[in-house]
Amino acid sequence: MKLLIQTLDNDGRLRLVPEYLTTPWQIRVADSADLPAFAQALSDTDAVISMAWPSHFPPAPRLRLLQLPGAGLDAIAFDHVPPTAYVCNAFEHEIGISEYVIGAMLEWSIGFRHLDRRIRVGDWTGSYLCGPHHGELFGATVGIIGYGHIGREVARRAAPFGMRLLASGRQTAPGDGVVERIFGADQLDDLLAVSDFVVLAVPLTDQTRGFINQARLRVMKPNAVIINVARGAVINESDVFEALKARRIGGAVLDVWFNYPKQGETRGTAPWNLPFDQLDNVILTPHASGWTTGITARRNRVIADNLNRLARGEPLINVVRAPRSH
């Protein structure tokens, strides 16, 4: 069987897939920027690993599996994926992202960076000698918007800190033993109004694009902190910037952005269109929350597992869309 990997994704993040394959696959790499060559490669390919399938991709008449090496579906034009193919994704980033969220909440409450900077110059501000007190997570309310893989891992890790855990999903539901309650999509304002930390962990869809906007920011607590580990575009950039600048909310920890450099580049593209870097009530990181030392091996195992299952005719995992016809 033949597997095609886009050149874009052949940057080392899939290097362990061949080691985990137990079925025979012929692996090829092709650049989608060279459409004639890419079309030739797609013509007899059984599986493709790619995070994107735009509408201009050439036909893939033998395709049986489009395997995403990540979770996000916002770059997949589903109507143009061959109907004979499964579309599957891969998670495994929820471990790193949930640890990042816990770290962000701890940093926000304790302020290690501020304490460290002061004591280096002999300033004991924040100590038991002269205060002020720093915060603690115990008793704080976390509102998790998007109670999927990431949201559940955040809740599991936050629970031992004695935090009050609430979540938001598509429909109202009782608690699950970890979160106290799951608010429906139409109750989002109720969740926002009581949350000290608002964790955004939703996929980017037409419904979630820009849904953290001026109206929703108005119902949040004045000390509330937004932690965005979803997609940059789930927040309205100008509305959130103005709320932070005017201190209508407490702050934000932002790991996902509105502009990105090309893969492999590290400079040259400003993540934001407004000067978030000039605000003192934000923590800014470069979409790094899930990019941990363990993610490559975990994801590569999942991808190889699906390829092995496909070759053996076994049910696939993480199926987003099943074939429409065979």
N, C-alpha and C positions, 0 to 999 in steps of 0.2 A: 504494500500500500504506500501511497505517496503523501508526504506531508510538506506543506509549503509554509515557510516563515517569512514574514515581511522583513526586508533589510532593516527597517526602522526598529524592529523588536529584537534584532540579532545583535544586541549590545552587551551580552553577558548575562542578562537576566533569565535567559532560557538555557543556560549552559549545562544544567544538570538533567534536562529532559531526556537526552539519549541514555544516560546512566540508569534511569528508572523505567525505560521501555523494556518490556519482556516479549514483545511481539515485533515482527519485522516491519520496519518503516524505512522508506527511502526519503531522507530529509534534504530539502532544497531551500535555498534562500533567493528571493527575488525582490527587486525594488519596484514598488507600485508607481514611482515617478516615471519609470520607463514602461508606459502602458503596453506597447507591442510585446515586449519581453514578458511582462507580467501576465498578459493575456495568454501567451503561449504556456506559461507555467501553470496557470489556472485551468487550462483546458483538460488536463487529465489528473487533477489533484483530488484526493479523497478528503483531506483535512487541511485547514488553514489555521494558523495561530496569528491572531491580530486583534488589536484593541479597536480597530476602525474598519467599517465596511461602508464606504460612501456610495452614493447612488451612481457614480460614474464608473464603478469597478466593472471590468469585463465579465462576461458570462463564465460560470464555473459549473458545467453540466454534470460533472461527476461528484460534486461536493456533497459530503455527508456530514461534515462537522465543521462549524466555525467555532473555534475554541478561543475565548478571550483569556489573556494572561492576567487579567485583573477583573474588578467587579463592575466598573462603570459601563453603562449601556448607551450613554448619550451620543456616541459617535457611530452608532449602528443604524443604518437605514434598513430596517427590517423588511420592508417591502421589496428590497432589491437583493436580499439574501436568497439564494436558490431555495425553492420550497422543499427540496429533498433533504435539506441539511438541518441538523440540530444546531441550535445556538446555545452554547454553555459558557458560563463564566467561572472565575476562580476568586475565592475570598482569601482567607489566611492573613489579611492585613488587620483584622479586627483585634488581634492580640496587641500589636504595636500601637495602634490608634487608641485603644482603650487605656493603655498605660500612659500614653501621651496626655490624654484627657485628665487622668488622675494627677499626673505631674503638673499639668497646667493649673488645675484647681489648687494644688498644694502651693505652687509657686505664687499664685495670686493671693492666697490667704496668708502665707508666711513671708514671702518676699525675700528669698535667699539672695537674689542679685543685689538688692538694696542694702541688706545687712552686711554682705560681703564688701561692697564698695565703701561703706562707712567705716567698718572696723579696720580696713587697710590704711586709713588715714587717721586712726586713733579716735574715731567718733563712736561712742557707745550708745547712740540713739537707738532705741528699740530693745535695749537690754532691760533686765529686771531692776537696774540701778536708776534708770530715768525714763523708761517707757518711750513711746507709747506701746501698748500691746499690739501684737499681730493677731491675725484671725486664726480660726480653726475650722476644719470641715465638719466637725461634729454638730449635728442639728441643722445644717444648711440643707436647703431643698434644691435638688437637681431635676430639671425638666429635660427629659431626653426626647427630642423630636426626631422620630424615625427609629422604631424599635425592632430593628433587624439584627444582622450579625454584629454590627458595631455597637448599637444601642444596648443590646443584651450584655455584651462583654463589659461595657462601661458600668452598667448597673451592678453586675456581679462584683466588680472591683470596688465600687463606691460603697456597697452595703456594709463592709466591715468597718468603715469609718464612722458609722452611725449617722449617715445622711438620710434624709427623707427622699425617696426615689419615686418620681412620677414619669410617665411616658406618654407619648402621643403616637397614635397609629391611624389607620384608615377608619377604624370603627371603635366605638366605646367598648371597653371590656373590663372585667374585674382584674385585680392584681394577680400576679402569677407566683407569688411567694417571694419575689425579689422586689419588683416595683409595687407600690401601694395601689396604683390605679393606672389604667390606660385610657387617655382621653381620645375621643374621636376627632376627626379632622375639623368638624364644626365647633369643637370646644377648645381650639388652640389658644384663644385669648385667655381662657380660664387657667390653662396651664402656665402661660407666660406671666400672668399676674401674681403668681405665688412662688415663682422660681428665683433662686439666688444665682444659680448657674443654668444657662440654657445651652444645651449641647445639640448642635445641628448635625444629624447623621442620616439625612434623607438623600435619595437619589435625585439628580437633576431631571425634572420633567416639566412639561408645560404648566402643571399645577404648582410646582415648587419654585419655579424660576422667579426670583425677586419677592418671594412671599414674606420674608422678614423686611417689612417696609415701615414707613412712617406711622401708619395706623397701628401696627403691631408693637412697634417700639414704644408707643404712648402708654400701652397697658403694662409695660414691664416695670419692675421695681427700679427706683433710682440708683440702687447699688448693684443691679443685676449685671452679670458678665456673660457675654455670648462667646461660646467656643465653637468655631466653625471648622469641622473636619469633613465636611460633605463636598460641596463644590462652591467656588466663589460666587457664582451667579445665583445661589439660593437666597442671598441677601441683596437688597437694593443698595448698591454701593454708596450713592450720594446720601440716601436716608440714614444709613448706619454711620457714615462719616460725620454727618451733621449732628446726630444724636451723641456721638462720642465727643465731638468738639465742644458741644454745649453742655456736656456732662449730664444729659438727661438719663443716661444709663451709666453704670459703674465703669464698664470697660469691655474689652474684647480680646480674645486670643484667636488669631487668624492664621490658619495653616494652608488655606486654599485661596486661589486668586482669580483675577479677571484677565490677566495677560500672562503668557508663558513664553519662554525662549524655546527654540528648537531643541529637540532631544539631544543631549550631549553638550549643549552650551551651558555656561554657568554665569554669563554676564551679558549685559546689553539690552535687557528687556525689563522695564519697570513693572512690577506685579500689579500695581494699582494705577488708576487714573486720577486719583485724588491723594493728597500727601498724608497718607496714614503714618508714614515714618516720622512726621512732625508731632504726632500726638504722644502724650506721656501716659495715657491710660490704655495702651494696647501692648500686647506681646505678638511679635510677627515672626513666623517661621516659613521656610520655603517648600511647602508641601512635603514635609519630611516625616509626618507623624507615623505613617505605616511602613516607612522604608528602613527596616531593621535588619539586623544580621541574620535573623531566622526566616525572613519571608521568602527568599529565593528558593531554598530547599523545600519549604512547605508547598509553595505554589507549583513548583516543578513536579512534585509528586502527584498533585491533583491533576495537572495537565497530562502527565504520562499515564496516570490511571485511566483517564477518559479515553486516551488513544488506545490503550490496551483493551479496554472494554469494547470500543468500537470495532477493533480488529477481531475480537472474539465473538461479537454479536451479542454482548451483554448490555443491560440497561446502563445508561450514562448517568452521571451525577451533575448537580448544579445546572439542570436543564432550564433555560430561560424560554426557549421556544422549541417545540418538537417539530419534526417534519410535517408539512402539510400533505405530502403525498410520498409514495415510495415508488 
